[in-house]
């Protein structure tokens, strides 16, 4: 018994996946590098340096993923390409982990340690959080594309379920 929701005469989603290898779009990192460097330079607290360090580590891991990805497409042997793409995917996974740690620490600072009267600093932190979460979503999309590209070379279908992400409800200060 087959559980599909497409007409058998039409190509399957997996067939269209094999028809064209996705083009991975790498996001420029300059703006985020500058934002996190500015964040770190405006503080003398150790948590700020540690948080910025995690973000900069994520950016370094993304840069390594990009380098390995581009090197992979210069290879002549398919297994070398597949291995390099897998390494690139590993770098992206490490970047996502570093981003999550950095953003968790920054959110903790905003909600617990940031003085209530520091409206301007809170707005700057919220802007940095928004930009960084948006970038983390882009890293996740890149990861999915790399998984598709690796599996395209294996002639194996890939099914990825991505749900809807909702922002957490923000508790208003009373």
C-alpha positions as CSV (number, residue, x, y, z in Angstrom):
1,X,0.0,0.0,0.0
2,X,1.4,3.4,-1.0
3,X,0.5,6.5,1.0
4,X,1.0,9.3,-1.3
5,X,-1.1,12.3,-2.2
6,X,0.0,12.8,-5.8
7,X,-1.3,11.4,-9.0
8,X,0.8,8.4,-10.2
9,X,1.2,9.8,-13.7
10,X,2.9,13.0,-12.4
11,X,6.5,13.1,-11.3
12,X,7.0,12.5,-7.6
13,X,8.5,15.2,-5.4
14,X,11.6,13.0,-5.1
15,X,12.0,13.0,-8.9
16,X,12.0,16.8,-9.0
17,X,14.6,16.8,-6.2
18,X,16.9,14.7,-8.4
19,X,16.2,16.8,-11.5
20,X,18.1,19.8,-10.2
21,X,20.7,20.2,-7.5
22,X,19.8,23.1,-5.2
23,X,22.0,26.1,-5.4
24,X,23.1,26.9,-1.9
25,X,22.9,30.7,-1.2
26,X,25.5,31.8,1.3
27,X,24.5,34.8,3.3
28,X,27.1,37.6,3.6
29,X,28.4,37.6,7.2
30,X,30.0,41.1,7.3
31,X,27.0,42.8,8.9
32,X,26.7,40.2,11.7
33,X,30.4,40.3,12.4
34,X,30.3,44.0,12.8
35,X,27.1,43.9,15.0
36,X,28.6,41.3,17.3
37,X,32.0,43.1,17.5
38,X,30.2,46.3,18.3
39,X,28.2,44.5,21.0
40,X,31.4,43.1,22.6
41,X,33.2,46.4,22.4
42,X,30.5,48.3,24.3
43,X,30.9,46.1,27.3
44,X,33.5,45.2,29.8
45,X,31.6,42.3,31.3
46,X,32.8,38.8,30.9
47,X,29.4,37.4,29.9
48,X,29.3,39.8,26.9
49,X,32.7,38.7,25.7
50,X,31.7,35.0,26.2
51,X,28.4,35.6,24.3
52,X,30.1,37.4,21.5
53,X,32.7,34.7,21.3
54,X,30.0,32.1,20.8
55,X,28.5,34.2,18.0
56,X,31.9,34.8,16.4
57,X,32.6,31.1,16.6
58,X,29.4,30.4,14.8
59,X,30.4,32.8,12.1
60,X,33.8,31.1,11.8
61,X,32.1,27.7,11.5
62,X,29.9,29.1,8.7
63,X,32.9,30.5,6.9
64,X,34.6,27.0,7.1
65,X,31.4,25.4,5.8
66,X,31.4,27.8,2.8
67,X,35.1,27.2,2.0
68,X,34.6,23.4,2.2
69,X,31.4,23.6,0.1
70,X,33.2,25.6,-2.7
71,X,36.2,23.3,-2.6
72,X,33.8,20.3,-2.9
73,X,32.6,21.6,-6.3
74,X,36.1,21.8,-7.6
75,X,36.6,18.0,-7.0
76,X,36.4,15.5,-9.9
77,X,35.5,12.4,-7.9
78,X,31.8,12.1,-6.7
79,X,32.8,10.4,-3.4
80,X,35.1,13.3,-2.7
81,X,32.3,15.8,-3.3
82,X,29.9,13.9,-1.1
83,X,32.5,13.7,1.7
84,X,33.3,17.4,1.4
85,X,29.5,18.2,1.5
86,X,29.1,16.1,4.6
87,X,32.0,18.0,6.3
88,X,30.4,21.3,5.2
89,X,27.1,20.2,6.7
90,X,28.9,19.3,9.9
91,X,30.3,22.8,10.1
92,X,26.8,24.3,9.6
93,X,25.5,22.1,12.4
94,X,28.2,23.3,14.7
95,X,27.5,26.9,13.7
96,X,23.8,26.4,14.5
97,X,24.7,25.0,18.0
98,X,27.0,28.0,18.7
99,X,24.2,30.4,17.5
100,X,21.7,28.8,19.9
101,X,24.1,29.0,22.8
102,X,25.0,32.7,22.0
103,X,21.3,33.7,21.6
104,X,20.3,31.9,24.7
105,X,22.9,33.8,26.7
106,X,21.9,37.1,25.1
107,X,18.2,36.5,25.8
108,X,19.1,35.6,29.4
109,X,21.0,38.9,29.8
110,X,18.0,40.8,28.3
111,X,15.4,39.3,30.5
112,X,17.4,38.9,33.8
113,X,20.3,41.3,34.0
114,X,19.5,44.3,31.8
115,X,18.4,47.2,34.0
116,X,14.8,48.2,33.2
117,X,15.7,51.8,32.7
118,X,18.1,50.9,29.8
119,X,15.6,51.2,27.0
120,X,18.1,52.1,24.3
121,X,20.4,49.1,25.2
122,X,17.4,46.8,25.3
123,X,16.4,47.9,21.8
124,X,20.0,47.3,20.6
125,X,19.9,43.8,22.1
126,X,16.5,43.0,20.7
127,X,17.7,44.1,17.2
128,X,20.8,41.9,17.5
129,X,18.6,39.0,18.7
130,X,16.2,39.5,15.7
131,X,19.0,39.7,13.2
132,X,20.8,36.7,14.7
133,X,17.7,34.5,14.9
134,X,16.9,35.4,11.3
135,X,20.4,34.3,10.4
136,X,20.1,31.1,12.4
137,X,17.0,30.3,10.3
138,X,19.1,30.9,7.2
139,X,21.7,28.5,8.5
140,X,19.0,25.9,9.0
141,X,17.8,26.4,5.4
142,X,21.4,26.0,4.2
143,X,21.7,22.8,6.1
144,X,18.5,21.4,4.5
145,X,19.8,22.3,1.1
146,X,23.1,20.5,1.8
147,X,21.3,17.4,3.0
148,X,19.3,17.5,-0.3
149,X,22.5,17.9,-2.3
150,X,24.3,15.0,-0.5
151,X,21.3,12.7,-0.9
152,X,20.8,13.7,-4.5
153,X,24.1,12.1,-5.3
154,X,23.0,9.0,-3.5
155,X,19.7,8.7,-5.5
156,X,17.8,8.5,-2.2
157,X,14.7,10.5,-1.5
158,X,14.9,13.0,1.4
159,X,11.9,14.0,3.4
160,X,12.3,16.9,5.7
161,X,9.5,18.2,7.9
162,X,9.8,21.8,8.9
163,X,7.0,23.2,11.0
164,X,5.9,26.7,11.7
165,X,8.1,28.6,14.1
166,X,6.2,31.0,16.4
167,X,8.0,33.6,18.5
168,X,7.7,32.9,22.2
169,X,5.2,35.1,24.0
170,X,7.0,37.9,25.7
171,X,6.0,38.7,29.3
172,X,5.5,42.3,29.8
173,X,7.2,43.9,32.8
174,X,4.6,45.1,35.4
